[in-house]
Amino acid sequence: MSKWTAADLPDLTGRTVLVTGAGSGIGLIAAREFGRVGAHVVLGVRSPDKGRRAVAGMPGEFEVRHLDVADLGSVRSFAQAWTGDLDILVNNAGVMDVPAARTADGLDVQTATNYTGPFVLTNLLLPHLTDRVVSVTSQLHRQSRLNVDDFDWRSRRYHPMNAYRDSKLALVLFSLELQRRLTASGSRVKSVLAHPGIATTTLAAHSSANVVNRLGFLLNDPEHGALPTLYAATQDVPGNAYVGPDGLGSIKGHPTVRKPGRAGLDGTTARALWRATAALTGIEH
Ligand SMILES: NC(=O)c1ccc[n+]([C@@H]2O[C@H](COP(=O)([O-])OP(=O)(O)OC[C@H]3O[C@@H](n4cnc5c(N)ncnc54)[C@H](OP(=O)(O)O)[C@@H]3O)[C@@H](O)[C@H]2O)c1
């Protein structure tokens, strides 16, 4: 059987897709492809000018809106302004290995970008969702030693790569817990996970982890890195699916359904993390 590519995307005419962090990298490629097959694509970006430049001339229907996912004020304004159906939400925006810093809300920047902001955004947009939420995580969630009681790095010494690993495990726990909640409430909306393997975007450009990018031929190019997101967003996968590349170690290749790390499957931790995040952000749980 031939491998799945973006050429296999279904027609999305009449559907609305929101991609966060869609001004560059995998998010931009995913947005371009959603637009190519007819979706109305909303790019939620922290720099609207950059977003508009990125989609200028691309065939399709694109709308650029300001959204800083690390800033809960921005997330709330964005969600409050949303009207009508949202068919597919892609939580793509992310940062990796960034120095310690706090947002205006006092949150850890890396955790807020990769997990806490998407948690709030998804919860606030849920009443509009008709089809699914795709959360873009990383294989590095498998190496996390997440501390649920201090997931926002308030009492421990901050470690930039551990904060990345933890934020991506938190996203896995959130996505799977969301699916449990959707199922329990009888909703047909799905919550699914995707990861790009290792893709040669600018995510790690500033980081010591960037040494791996020198081995580019062993890695996914950004076009292939976007395929798990596109697959998870449009194919007939179960809610709670974890989609990643089919190659050795799920580093590169074409999308297939795989299993997240065991820590991601722990429902007790997921519920505790949900409660802690809801308490921190004022989301009802
Ligand atoms: N590349 C990989 O190998 C890899 C592996 C595992 C997981 N991932 C995940 O894949 C996703 C996409 O990463 P990428 O590789 O495409 O990296 P990228 O090229 O660096 O793109 C990240 C995007 O997120 C946006 N962003 C960052 N902070 C934001 C914020 N506060 N609000 C809104 N947007 C924000 C960036 O916007 P600006 O343009 O404004 O900076 C950028 O467009 C991330 O979640 C990443 O963790 C990537």
The ligand as an ORCA input file, in Angstrom:
! r2SCAN-3c Opt
* xyz 0 1
  N      10.398     20.197     14.786
  C      10.410     19.104     15.536
  O      11.284     18.208     15.396
  C       9.366     18.873     16.567
  C       9.435     17.692     17.307
  C       8.468     17.439     18.250
  C       7.437     18.344     18.442
  N       7.413     19.498     17.722
  C       6.303     20.425     17.977
  O       5.727     20.833     16.766
  C       5.139     22.131     16.942
  C       5.585     23.051     15.814
  O       6.974     23.233     15.927
  P       7.920     23.572     14.683
  O       8.913     22.491     14.595
  O       7.104     23.952     13.515
  O       8.692     24.832     15.284
  P       8.795     26.356     14.784
  O       9.164     26.361     13.355
  O       9.678     27.016     15.769
  O       7.306     26.873     14.921
  C       6.720     27.121     16.175
  C       5.595     28.094     15.968
  O       4.973     28.351     17.240
  C       4.770     29.745     17.314
  N       4.700     30.216     18.692
  C       5.647     30.147     19.656
  N       5.210     30.737     20.786
  C       3.958     31.171     20.529
  C       2.972     31.853     21.290
  N       3.205     32.226     22.555
  N       1.787     32.138     20.716
  C       1.540     31.792     19.441
  N       2.435     31.158     18.648
  C       3.627     30.854     19.196
  C       5.942     30.366     16.598
  O       5.594     31.688     16.266
  P       6.682     32.822     15.923
  O       6.857     32.671     14.440
  O       5.991     34.066     16.342
  O       7.914     32.511     16.712
  C       6.074     29.439     15.401
  O       5.225     29.826     14.352
  C       5.569     22.601     18.321
  O       4.534     22.373     19.245
  C       6.752     21.709     18.648
  O       6.967     21.543     20.022
  C       8.355     19.784     16.787
*
